[in-house]
Each structure stands twice: as C-alpha cells, then as structure tokens.
Amino acid sequence: MVVAGKEAGQLDWRTKRHGKLAQGAVGAFGTLWGTGMVDLTGKAAVVTGGTRGIGRAIAESLADAGAAVAVGARSAGDVRETEAALRNEGHRRSGRALGIECDVRRSADCERLIERTVAEFGRLDVLVNNAGAGGFAHVADMTADLWAEIIETNLNSLFYCCHAAIPHMRSAGGGWIINIGSLAGRNAFPGGAAYNASKFGLIGFSEALMQEVRWDGIRVSYIMPGSVATEFNSPTAASRDQTWKVQPEDIAQIVTDLLAFPDRTLPSRIEVRPAQPPRK
C-alpha cells in the first residue's frame, strides 16, 4: 500500500529511493511509507535506554536507515560498546554515533544528553523515550524507593527529555517524539500500582504533548507493546521458548515505519501484542 503525501516541491527533504515513485510521496523524513525504504540520511536521533532490548534494536534500525544516533544509558561500558557498534559502517549507516552515560531520573543528565547530541550532530530530529524500569509489589508492601525508581525512570524522564528537546525541534521546523509505553498503560493488575501508574501517565503525557506541539511540526506518538522477548520482561528468557513473543526488532520496525508517514498524518497510539500467544 502506498500513501500519498505532499508534492515533492513542498518538502524540505527528498527520498533517495531507487526506482519508480509510483503514486507515493516523500514525507519530511525523506521516506515513502509502505516501501521499507526509510531514508534518514542527514537526520539525528536520540534513544534513551538505547544499549539493550527494545532501545538497542531501535538505535540499530535508525542507524541502518542512515541517521546519526545518540544513545543514553546508565552504564558507561554499555554506552561505549553500543557507540562502537553503531559506528560500524554497513548498509546505509553514516558511521556517526554517540554514547552518553545518562541517568534519566536526573533532569541535568537528560539536558546534557540532548545538548551533547545537538553539539555533535548539529540538529535533533527524533527523540525516542525508551528507558524504563520495572518493579512489582502490592502498595502495602512497596517501599518509597521502589515507587520513586519506577515513576522517575518511566514518567519523569519523559518530561526532562522532551523539555530539553522541543526547543531544538522547534528551531529546526519540526521533529518526532516517540514514547515507548506498555499495554500496562491500559490494563492494571495487582502488584503493578507503580508500573501501571507510570504507563498510564505516559499516555496522558503523550496525548497532551501531542496537542501542544503539533503546530510546531512536531509529531508525538506512543507505542504500547505487550509480551516482548527482552530481559526486562523475562530475566531468564534464554532458558525458555520466546518465539511467540513480540521481538525487539518488531518495535524498531514500527518506529521507522512511523517516521515514513507523510507529513499530514499522525498515528498517535499504537498497541502491539503477540499474534498467537500460548493458549490457556
């Protein structure tokens, strides 16, 4: 399926897609939706929690599409390793990558992540708020520290990173903010009070922000995965069959597909679940 967008002459960037353009059109990120030919050459992206799991898959997918990518995470060793891996020039990789030690619970760290990215790459086009923390206990048994860890990582960090990124996107004429949520943002469960609160909050934050910045050319989307095969969801996953679960690269594909939509269109909420979970 091909979705028509604006005339090419109205766009700031153009696709480098080979072959016949058919009836499609490029969007602001130099892409043609539905072709699998996402071209992010000349663009810059930040991915929080970008060294493992969903975040790592997203960072690699963005790099493969030609973007310069900065990843933030708490472990200095992990960000160095990921930066080196992303610099490996292959496919359409620009070889431009940056790994920044960042604790998203701290506003100063988030501001430094954004500012260093802009200083290094000269721009910021895509922000993927992926960093997340889990921890489950009934409210009566939960410690204040656990509550703070989850809320600060999963919710406060959205504000910190978006607050720092929006001025740069506004000055560039637009951008895209993608927040990685969870189906726990609509399905509460016992023991999940902190996690549910953080993910319900992500939805409210994303929907309000979308309405605040849409006229600045900034699009805001949130993705709600369920049952993803990562260490986050199943620390001992390696010992069990995980093939039925959503894979990190599936979420990464959704991110790059979003960036391929024409300028006129905003898929704001995307729910993702396994097609065939085990029968109960």
Phi, psi and omega per residue, in radians:
M1 nan 2.427 3.133
V2 -2.100 2.326 -3.139
V3 -1.891 2.171 -3.119
A4 -1.370 2.457 3.095
G5 -2.119 -2.525 -3.107
K6 -1.347 2.879 3.026
E7 -1.162 2.578 -3.057
A8 -1.032 -0.595 -3.097
G9 -1.182 -0.264 -3.128
Q10 -1.590 -0.051 -2.981
L11 -1.780 2.664 3.090
D12 -1.360 -0.583 -3.094
W13 -2.231 2.749 -3.112
R14 -2.242 2.633 3.131
T15 -1.216 2.646 3.027
K16 -1.867 0.372 -3.125
R17 -1.080 2.387 3.116
H18 -1.527 2.672 3.050
G19 1.557 -2.967 -3.046
K20 -1.238 2.353 -3.123
L21 -1.355 -0.275 -3.103
A22 0.969 -2.393 -3.100
Q23 -1.787 0.147 -3.133
G24 -1.441 3.087 3.113
A25 -2.613 2.724 -3.101
V26 -1.436 2.631 3.033
G27 -1.775 -3.021 -3.047
A28 -1.110 -0.345 -3.127
F29 -1.725 0.330 3.071
G30 1.140 0.839 -3.033
T31 -2.382 2.805 3.004
L32 -2.163 1.965 -3.054
W33 -1.117 2.409 3.063
G34 1.617 -0.058 -3.110
T35 -1.756 -0.296 -3.030
G36 1.318 0.150 -3.089
M37 -1.846 0.999 3.138
V38 -1.222 2.218 -3.120
D39 -2.135 1.865 -3.133
L40 -1.896 0.392 3.104
T41 -0.990 2.288 -3.138
G42 1.507 -0.060 3.120
K43 -1.716 2.798 3.123
A44 -2.263 2.431 -3.070
A45 -2.333 2.638 3.003
V46 -2.083 2.342 3.058
V47 -2.201 2.037 3.060
T48 -1.464 2.642 -3.042
G49 1.013 0.692 -2.948
G50 -1.636 0.265 -3.066
T51 -1.808 -0.136 -3.129
R52 -2.711 2.880 3.043
G53 1.000 -2.385 -3.099
I54 -1.059 -0.748 -3.112
G55 -1.072 -0.735 3.127
R56 -1.137 -0.732 3.119
A57 -1.090 -0.698 3.114
I58 -1.139 -0.790 3.134
A59 -1.034 -0.754 3.140
E60 -1.161 -0.689 3.134
S61 -1.139 -0.734 3.105
L62 -1.129 -0.713 3.101
A63 -1.129 -0.721 3.112
D64 -1.082 -0.463 3.129
A65 -1.504 0.014 3.042
G66 1.822 -0.021 -3.103
A67 -1.348 2.636 2.875
A68 -1.411 2.287 -2.973
V69 -2.207 2.270 2.995
A70 -1.916 2.313 3.089
V71 -2.018 2.484 3.072
G72 -2.109 2.468 3.086
A73 -2.855 2.905 -3.066
R74 -1.304 -0.566 -3.052
S75 -1.485 2.092 3.116
A76 -1.080 -0.691 3.131
G77 -1.117 -0.713 3.141
D78 -1.150 -0.708 -3.115
V79 -1.231 -0.595 3.085
R80 -1.139 -0.775 -3.134
E81 -1.117 -0.742 -3.117
T82 -1.181 -0.723 3.092
E83 -1.005 -0.808 -3.141
A84 -1.080 -0.710 -3.141
A85 -1.154 -0.694 -3.114
L86 -1.262 -0.396 3.107
R87 -1.331 -0.226 3.124
N88 -1.104 1.954 -3.056
E89 -1.364 2.007 3.099
G90 -2.753 2.813 -3.072
H91 0.945 -2.128 3.113
R92 -1.906 0.383 -3.077
R93 -1.100 2.398 -3.133
S94 -1.387 -0.300 -3.050
G95 1.392 0.078 -3.125
R96 -1.782 1.984 -3.118
A97 -2.572 2.734 -3.097
L98 -2.557 2.256 3.061
G99 -1.949 2.196 -3.046
I100 -2.229 2.166 3.058
E101 -1.163 2.186 -3.017
C102 -2.663 2.215 3.000
D103 -1.791 1.847 -3.013
V104 -1.190 -0.119 3.044
R105 -1.287 -0.198 -3.076
R106 -1.950 2.142 -3.106
S107 -1.065 -0.648 -3.130
A108 -1.122 -0.661 3.106
D109 -1.144 -0.717 3.140
C110 -1.146 -0.718 3.098
E111 -1.100 -0.711 3.125
R112 -1.143 -0.666 3.099
L113 -1.022 -0.827 -3.111
I114 -1.208 -0.799 -3.071
E115 -1.155 -0.683 3.098
R116 -1.160 -0.636 3.095
T117 -1.092 -0.835 -3.136
V118 -1.139 -0.681 3.109
A119 -1.116 -0.653 -3.099
E120 -1.375 -0.746 -3.009
F121 -1.823 -0.205 3.090
G122 1.431 0.055 -3.087
R123 -2.994 2.974 3.006
L124 -2.539 2.074 -3.089
D125 -1.935 -0.532 -3.040
V126 -2.356 2.280 3.012
L127 -2.125 2.107 3.071
V128 -1.946 1.892 3.092
N129 -1.510 1.696 -3.046
N130 -1.980 -0.413 -3.057
A131 -0.939 2.365 -3.111
G132 -2.660 2.715 3.092
A133 -2.297 2.539 3.087
G134 -2.096 2.770 3.124
G135 3.022 2.266 -2.941
F136 -2.321 2.220 3.113
A137 -2.856 2.630 3.041
H138 -1.157 2.603 -3.064
V139 -0.952 -0.721 -3.115
A140 -1.106 -0.415 -3.092
D141 -1.842 -0.158 -3.034
M142 -1.329 2.440 3.062
T143 -1.489 2.724 3.084
A144 -1.095 -0.576 3.136
D145 -1.151 -0.706 3.112
L146 -1.140 -0.779 3.087
W147 -0.973 -0.849 -3.105
A148 -1.106 -0.731 3.139
E149 -0.989 -0.793 -3.075
I150 -1.280 -0.829 -3.110
I151 -1.149 -0.743 -3.116
E152 -1.173 -0.668 -3.119
T153 -1.330 -0.783 -2.993
N154 -1.530 -0.397 -3.040
L155 -2.136 -0.935 -3.136
N156 -1.013 -0.629 -3.109
S157 -1.074 -0.545 3.107
L158 -1.058 -0.826 3.121
F159 -1.081 -0.818 -3.082
Y160 -1.033 -0.840 -3.074
C161 -1.247 -0.741 3.133
C162 -1.149 -0.729 3.129
H163 -1.001 -0.689 -3.139
A164 -1.350 -0.554 -3.023
A165 -1.475 -0.610 -2.999
I166 -0.998 -0.752 3.125
P167 -1.017 -0.656 3.129
H168 -1.208 -0.687 3.103
M169 -1.180 -0.688 3.114
R170 -1.077 -0.772 -3.111
S171 -1.168 -0.436 3.123
A172 -1.545 -0.113 3.121
G173 1.615 0.126 3.091
G174 2.653 -3.138 3.141
G175 2.967 -2.983 -3.130
W176 -2.476 2.268 3.055
I177 -1.960 2.168 -3.130
I178 -2.147 2.070 -3.130
N179 -1.813 2.259 -3.138
I180 -1.623 1.918 3.141
G181 -1.795 -2.387 -3.093
S182 -2.912 2.697 2.998
L183 -1.113 -0.249 3.012
A184 -1.188 -0.131 3.052
G185 -1.403 -0.060 3.047
R186 -2.335 -0.172 -3.106
N187 -2.161 1.730 3.130
A188 -1.356 2.688 3.132
F189 -2.640 2.671 3.139
P190 -1.035 2.392 -3.115
G191 1.529 -0.110 -3.086
G192 -1.882 0.334 -3.027
A193 -0.945 -0.828 -3.119
A194 -1.211 -0.825 -3.116
Y195 -1.131 -0.804 3.094
N196 -1.019 -0.798 -3.125
A197 -1.031 -0.715 -3.123
S198 -1.179 -0.649 -3.090
K199 -1.453 -0.584 2.967
F200 -1.085 -0.721 3.118
G201 -1.092 -0.667 3.105
L202 -1.010 -0.694 3.141
I203 -1.137 -0.846 3.134
G204 -1.067 -0.755 3.116
F205 -1.055 -0.830 -3.072
S206 -1.119 -0.732 -3.094
E207 -1.231 -0.639 3.066
A208 -1.178 -0.797 -3.123
L209 -1.090 -0.696 3.129
M210 -0.950 -0.740 -3.108
Q211 -1.314 -0.424 -3.139
E212 -1.327 -0.605 -2.961
V213 -1.992 0.029 -3.056
R214 -1.072 -0.591 -3.117
W215 -1.398 -0.068 2.999
D216 -1.613 0.073 -3.100
G217 1.410 0.234 3.132
I218 -1.785 2.152 3.111
R219 -1.771 2.495 -3.126
V220 -2.171 2.198 3.087
S221 -2.280 2.723 2.985
Y222 -2.341 2.482 -3.103
I223 -1.961 2.348 -3.078
M224 -2.083 1.524 3.124
P225 -1.418 2.700 2.981
G226 -2.337 2.455 3.088
S227 0.959 1.133 3.084
V228 -1.712 2.448 -3.109
A229 -1.395 1.403 3.083
T230 -2.348 2.915 3.071
E231 -1.097 -0.518 -3.130
F232 -1.031 -0.803 -3.085
N233 -1.453 -0.465 -3.058
S234 -2.654 1.541 -3.065
P235 -0.971 -0.458 3.138
T236 -1.880 0.538 -3.047
A237 -1.027 -0.541 -3.068
A238 -1.072 -0.404 -3.088
S239 -1.585 -0.026 -3.097
R240 -2.286 2.797 3.101
D241 -1.210 2.129 -3.134
Q242 -2.050 0.162 -3.002
T243 -1.170 -0.393 3.139
W244 -1.353 -0.280 -3.067
K245 -1.412 2.779 2.960
V246 -1.082 2.400 -3.124
Q247 -1.725 2.656 3.128
P248 -0.940 -0.657 -3.133
E249 -1.178 -0.380 3.059
D250 -1.176 -0.729 3.095
I251 -1.169 -0.669 3.096
A252 -1.069 -0.693 3.107
Q253 -1.108 -0.669 3.105
I254 -1.083 -0.719 3.131
V255 -1.059 -0.864 -3.119
T256 -1.206 -0.559 3.058
D257 -1.133 -0.678 3.078
L258 -1.016 -0.778 -3.096
L259 -1.152 -0.255 -3.130
A260 -1.566 -0.113 -3.127
F261 -1.196 2.567 3.101
P262 -1.103 2.752 -3.024
D263 -0.999 -0.510 -3.047
R264 -1.334 -0.163 -2.937
T265 -2.067 2.402 3.116
L266 -2.323 1.794 2.944
P267 -1.373 1.825 -2.949
S268 -1.552 -0.463 -3.083
R269 -2.394 2.206 -3.105
I270 -2.276 2.084 3.058
E271 -1.717 2.411 -3.086
V272 -2.326 2.271 3.126
R273 -2.557 2.800 3.091
P274 -1.043 2.455 3.141
A275 -1.231 -0.637 -3.103
Q276 -2.417 1.360 3.082
P277 -1.190 2.833 3.110
P278 -0.991 2.409 3.106
R279 -1.276 2.445 -3.129
K280 -1.559 nan nan
